[in-house]
Structures are given as C-alpha cells and as structure tokens.
Amino acid sequence: MFLALWEFEVKSGCEQRFQSVYGAEGEWARLFRTDPNFLETRLLRDPAQDNKFVTLDFWESRSAYESLRN
C-alpha cells in the first residue's frame, strides 16, 4: 500500500466548498476512482486551524500512484 498525503491551506470562507470537492465523495476521489489501483481518500481538518486540511490518498502501490501522475 502507498499513501500520498497533501496539505492544503484554504482561503477563509471557502472551507465548505473545499470539503465537498476533496472529501471522500468529491471530485478529487471520483477522478482517482477511475484507476483500479486507487483504494480511498480521507479528508482531515486541523482542529486548531479551521482553514488547514490534509488529504490521504491510498493506492495499491507507489508505482500505481506514479503511473497516474505520468
């Protein structure tokens, strides 16, 4: 298994929209689900800073993730 972690600082007032796009059912995950080696996306919000988020994208392997990026 391979995990790709992305950190985001979201413009104030755009947090809800960001969550709808980058959440488990959002456009981000829907794009990745077109690849059979994609496992899941999780979106986490920093409890100390409302505008900071991380996505955790789980893949079968690092090579599977890298092939999508190329």
Rosetta blueprint (number, residue, H / E / L):
1 M L
2 F E
3 L E
4 A E
5 L E
6 W E
7 E E
8 F E
9 E E
10 V L
11 K L
12 S L
13 G L
14 C L
15 E H
16 Q H
17 R H
18 F H
19 Q H
20 S H
21 V H
22 Y H
23 G L
24 A L
25 E L
26 G L
27 E H
28 W H
29 A H
30 R H
31 L H
32 F H
33 R L
34 T L
35 D L
36 P L
37 N L
38 F E
39 L E
40 E E
41 T E
42 R E
43 L E
44 L E
45 R E
46 D L
47 P L
48 A L
49 Q L
50 D L
51 N L
52 K E
53 F E
54 V E
55 T E
56 L E
57 D E
58 F E
59 W E
60 E L
61 S L
62 R H
63 S H
64 A H
65 Y H
66 E H
67 S H
68 L H
69 R H
70 N L
